[in-house]
Amino acid sequence: MINYVKRKDLEVSKYDACIKNALQSRVYAFSWYLDIVADNWDVLVLNNYEAVMPIPWKQKYFIKYVTQPFFCQQLGVFATHKISKELVLDFIQKISNKFFKISLQLNAENKIDSEKLVKNNNYVLALNKTSEALIAGFSNNRKRDLKKAMASSLIIDEDISVKEFFKFYLLNDKYYDKHNSIKNVLENILQIKNGSLKLYGVRSNGVLISCVLLLDDTKRITYLVPVHNLLSKKSGAMTLLITAIIKQFQNSEYILDFEGSMVAGVASFYKSFGAKKEVYSLLARFNL
């Protein structure tokens, strides 16, 4: 039986255990992460937490609606066993009709046969080889940029402070100007203290020119917030930075999750590291 459980009534240890051990596990679904990025969230629970589906929601005036939080690419149904299409649909049908609207991105393993669902692309790279083997899988352009970056004075910094990262973000990523709430959520993410937060950067003559916020959930390295300036683009700094991440996590069961993208140029950049495309769906009430 699938039950709707409010956040305040959730058995957190059982819920997080399900997310951690799920075949579809994503850092976005852990309780500690949803508490940071979602205004409100509840959960659909199968039996004794055999499978779960977090439901993030907001309220405007008296209207409640399901919506994907910022910095939270994939949610959907999570289980420790393979999920059938029928079970995914069962969960979807249990989303309460008290919500005026539903807009929710499922994880790539939640397959539903519907041509009406919007499909989005993500790129992932398995890190179960040596760095030499992984670099051999780079495109020619990526190898060229890496060679150029390595021949320069660029230095990898694996100990960027939260303060320096956030300052660099405010200077170089103006998207938050249109969505100030993005900045507020990012500030909260930067306060994560459980070891998942990792900040890497590249310096040129001591000056930060690119950096990235990663989330490590012991299964995936999620490339959550990359930031760079014009000098970084010219010098191949982001290629050097991603290669450094690959080298650190080589020969492991980790997956490097690039988080997208549907933008052709960005997708091409991620693909050039040898990353493979995975497709996830956007669930919207009017699509069902």
C-alpha positions as CSV (number, residue, x, y, z in Angstrom):
1,M,0.0,0.0,0.0
2,I,1.2,3.5,-0.9
3,N,0.6,6.1,1.8
4,Y,1.0,9.9,1.8
5,V,3.3,10.8,4.8
6,K,3.8,14.4,5.9
7,R,7.4,15.5,6.6
8,K,6.8,15.9,10.3
9,D,5.6,12.3,10.5
10,L,8.4,10.8,8.4
11,E,10.5,8.0,9.9
12,V,13.7,9.7,8.7
13,S,16.2,6.9,9.3
14,K,14.1,4.5,7.2
15,Y,13.5,7.0,4.5
16,D,17.2,7.9,4.2
17,A,18.2,4.3,4.2
18,C,15.8,3.7,1.3
19,I,17.4,6.6,-0.6
20,K,21.0,5.5,0.2
21,N,20.4,1.9,-0.9
22,A,18.1,2.6,-3.8
23,L,19.2,1.5,-7.3
24,Q,18.1,5.0,-8.4
25,S,19.9,6.8,-5.5
26,R,20.4,10.6,-6.0
27,V,21.7,13.1,-3.4
28,Y,18.7,15.4,-4.1
29,A,16.3,13.0,-2.4
30,F,18.0,12.7,1.0
31,S,16.0,14.3,3.8
32,W,18.9,16.6,4.9
33,Y,19.1,17.9,1.3
34,L,15.4,18.4,0.7
35,D,15.2,20.2,4.0
36,I,17.6,22.7,2.6
37,V,16.3,23.2,-1.0
38,A,12.5,22.7,-0.7
39,D,10.0,25.1,0.9
40,N,7.9,22.1,2.0
41,W,8.0,18.4,1.2
42,D,6.2,15.2,2.0
43,V,6.6,11.6,0.9
44,L,4.7,8.8,-0.7
45,V,5.7,5.6,1.0
46,L,5.2,2.0,-0.2
47,N,4.6,-0.3,2.8
48,N,7.5,-0.1,5.3
49,Y,9.7,2.2,3.2
50,E,10.3,-0.4,0.5
51,A,10.0,2.5,-2.0
52,V,9.5,6.2,-1.6
53,M,8.7,9.3,-3.7
54,P,9.4,12.7,-2.2
55,I,6.9,15.4,-3.1
56,P,8.3,19.0,-2.8
57,W,5.6,21.6,-2.8
58,K,5.0,25.3,-2.4
59,Q,2.0,27.4,-1.4
60,K,0.9,30.7,-2.8
61,Y,-2.1,32.2,-1.0
62,F,-4.3,29.1,-0.5
63,I,-3.0,27.3,-3.6
64,K,-0.6,24.3,-3.1
65,Y,1.4,23.1,-6.0
66,V,4.2,20.5,-6.6
67,T,7.4,22.0,-8.1
68,Q,11.0,21.0,-8.5
69,P,13.3,22.9,-6.1
70,F,16.4,24.7,-7.2
71,F,19.6,22.6,-7.4
72,C,17.6,19.4,-7.5
73,Q,17.6,17.9,-10.9
74,Q,16.0,14.4,-10.4
75,L,13.5,13.1,-7.9
76,G,10.8,10.5,-8.6
77,V,10.4,7.0,-7.2
78,F,13.3,5.4,-5.3
79,A,13.5,1.7,-4.2
80,T,16.1,-0.9,-3.3
81,H,14.8,-3.1,-6.1
82,K,14.1,-2.5,-9.8
83,I,11.0,-0.4,-10.3
84,S,8.4,-1.4,-12.9
85,K,6.6,1.1,-15.1
86,E,3.4,0.1,-13.3
87,L,4.7,1.0,-9.9
88,V,5.9,4.4,-11.0
89,L,2.4,5.1,-12.4
90,D,0.9,3.8,-9.1
91,F,3.0,6.4,-7.2
92,I,2.1,9.2,-9.6
93,Q,-1.6,8.4,-9.3
94,K,-1.3,8.7,-5.5
95,I,-0.1,12.3,-5.6
96,S,-2.8,14.1,-3.7
97,N,-5.4,16.0,-5.7
98,K,-5.1,18.8,-3.2
99,F,-2.3,20.1,-5.4
100,F,-3.4,22.6,-8.0
101,K,-0.5,21.8,-10.3
102,I,2.3,19.2,-10.6
103,S,5.7,19.8,-12.2
104,L,8.2,17.2,-11.1
105,Q,11.3,15.8,-12.7
106,L,11.6,12.0,-12.3
107,N,15.0,10.2,-12.1
108,A,16.4,8.5,-15.2
109,E,15.5,5.0,-14.0
110,N,11.8,5.9,-13.7
111,K,10.6,4.8,-17.1
112,I,7.1,5.7,-18.3
113,D,5.6,5.0,-21.8
114,S,4.3,8.4,-22.7
115,E,5.2,10.5,-25.7
116,K,3.6,13.5,-24.0
117,L,6.2,13.7,-21.2
118,V,9.0,16.2,-21.8
119,K,12.4,14.5,-22.0
120,N,15.5,16.1,-20.7
121,N,19.2,15.0,-21.2
122,N,21.8,14.5,-18.5
123,Y,25.4,13.3,-19.0
124,V,27.2,10.9,-16.7
125,L,30.7,9.4,-16.6
126,A,31.5,6.1,-14.8
127,L,34.9,6.5,-13.0
128,N,35.6,2.8,-12.8
129,K,38.8,3.1,-14.9
130,T,42.2,4.6,-14.5
131,S,42.5,8.3,-15.2
132,E,44.7,7.5,-18.2
133,A,42.0,5.3,-19.7
134,L,39.3,8.0,-19.0
135,I,41.4,10.8,-20.5
136,A,41.9,8.6,-23.6
137,G,38.2,8.8,-24.0
138,F,38.2,12.6,-24.2
139,S,37.5,14.3,-27.5
140,N,40.3,15.8,-29.5
141,N,39.2,19.3,-28.5
142,R,39.2,18.3,-24.8
143,K,42.6,16.8,-25.0
144,R,43.9,19.9,-26.7
145,D,42.4,22.1,-24.0
146,L,43.9,19.9,-21.3
147,K,47.3,20.1,-22.8
148,K,47.1,23.9,-23.1
149,A,45.9,24.2,-19.5
150,M,48.6,21.9,-18.1
151,A,51.3,23.9,-19.9
152,S,50.2,27.2,-18.3
153,S,50.6,28.5,-14.8
154,L,47.2,27.2,-13.7
155,I,47.0,25.6,-10.2
156,I,44.3,23.3,-8.9
157,D,43.0,24.3,-5.4
158,E,41.1,21.6,-3.5
159,D,40.5,23.8,-0.5
160,I,38.4,26.8,-1.6
161,S,36.6,28.4,1.2
162,V,32.8,28.8,1.3
163,K,33.2,32.6,1.5
164,E,35.5,32.8,-1.5
165,F,33.3,30.5,-3.6
166,F,30.2,32.5,-2.9
167,K,31.9,35.8,-3.6
168,F,33.1,34.4,-7.0
169,Y,29.7,33.1,-7.7
170,L,28.1,36.5,-7.1
171,L,30.6,38.2,-9.4
172,N,30.4,35.7,-12.3
173,D,26.9,34.1,-12.3
174,K,24.2,36.8,-12.8
175,Y,21.3,34.3,-13.2
176,Y,20.5,34.8,-9.5
177,D,19.8,38.5,-10.3
178,K,16.5,37.3,-11.9
179,H,15.9,34.7,-9.3
180,N,17.2,35.9,-6.0
181,S,15.8,32.9,-4.2
182,I,18.5,30.8,-6.0
183,K,21.1,32.7,-4.1
184,N,19.4,32.1,-0.9
185,V,19.2,28.3,-1.5
186,L,22.8,28.2,-2.5
187,E,23.8,29.9,0.7
188,N,22.0,27.2,2.6
189,I,23.7,24.4,0.5
190,L,27.1,26.0,1.3
191,Q,26.4,25.4,5.0
192,I,26.3,21.6,4.6
193,K,28.5,20.0,7.3
194,N,28.1,16.3,6.7
195,G,31.1,15.9,4.4
196,S,29.1,15.9,1.2
197,L,30.1,19.4,0.2
198,K,33.3,19.8,-1.9
199,L,34.7,23.0,-3.4
200,Y,37.4,22.9,-6.1
201,G,39.0,25.8,-7.9
202,V,41.6,26.8,-10.5
203,R,44.0,29.7,-9.9
204,S,46.0,31.7,-12.3
205,N,48.9,33.5,-10.6
206,G,47.1,33.0,-7.3
207,V,43.8,34.5,-8.6
208,L,40.6,32.3,-8.7
209,I,39.4,32.0,-12.3
210,S,37.0,29.0,-12.0
211,C,35.5,26.8,-9.4
212,V,32.8,24.2,-8.8
213,L,30.6,23.0,-6.0
214,L,30.3,19.2,-5.9
215,L,28.1,17.0,-3.8
216,D,29.6,13.6,-2.8
217,D,27.0,11.0,-1.7
218,T,29.5,8.1,-1.9
219,K,27.9,6.9,-5.1
220,R,27.8,10.0,-7.3
221,I,29.9,13.1,-7.6
222,T,27.3,15.7,-8.6
223,Y,28.7,18.6,-10.6
224,L,26.2,21.0,-9.0
225,V,27.4,24.6,-9.4
226,P,30.2,25.4,-11.9
227,V,31.4,29.0,-12.1
228,H,34.0,30.6,-14.3
229,N,35.1,33.9,-15.8
230,L,36.4,34.9,-19.2
231,L,40.0,34.1,-18.5
232,S,38.9,30.6,-17.5
233,K,37.3,30.0,-20.8
234,K,40.4,31.1,-22.7
235,S,42.8,29.0,-20.7
236,G,40.9,25.7,-20.6
237,A,40.6,25.9,-16.8
238,M,37.3,24.0,-16.5
239,T,38.8,21.1,-18.5
240,L,41.7,21.0,-16.1
241,L,39.4,21.2,-13.1
242,I,37.1,18.3,-14.3
243,T,40.2,16.2,-15.1
244,A,41.5,16.8,-11.5
245,I,38.1,15.5,-10.2
246,I,38.4,12.5,-12.5
247,K,41.9,11.8,-11.3
248,Q,40.8,11.9,-7.6
249,F,37.9,9.5,-8.0
250,Q,39.4,7.2,-10.7
251,N,39.2,3.4,-10.3
252,S,36.1,3.6,-8.1
253,E,32.4,2.9,-8.4
254,Y,31.6,6.6,-8.4
255,I,29.7,8.2,-11.3
256,L,30.5,11.8,-12.2
257,D,27.1,13.4,-12.8
258,F,27.3,16.5,-15.0
259,E,23.7,17.5,-14.5
260,G,22.7,18.2,-18.1
261,S,22.3,20.0,-20.3
262,M,19.6,20.7,-23.0
263,V,21.8,23.6,-24.1
264,A,23.7,22.3,-27.1
265,G,27.0,23.9,-26.4
266,V,27.0,22.8,-22.7
267,A,25.9,19.3,-23.6
268,S,28.7,19.0,-26.1
269,F,31.2,20.1,-23.5
270,Y,30.1,17.4,-21.1
271,K,29.9,14.8,-23.8
272,S,33.5,15.6,-24.8
273,F,34.8,14.0,-21.6
274,G,33.4,10.7,-22.7
275,A,30.2,11.1,-20.7
276,K,27.1,9.1,-21.7
277,K,23.6,10.5,-22.1
278,E,20.9,9.6,-19.7
279,V,17.3,10.7,-20.2
280,Y,14.9,11.8,-17.5
281,S,11.3,12.9,-17.7
282,L,9.3,16.0,-16.6
283,L,6.0,15.0,-15.0
284,A,3.3,17.6,-15.4
285,R,-0.4,17.1,-14.5
286,F,-1.5,18.2,-17.9
287,N,0.7,15.6,-19.5
288,L,-1.0,12.6,-17.9
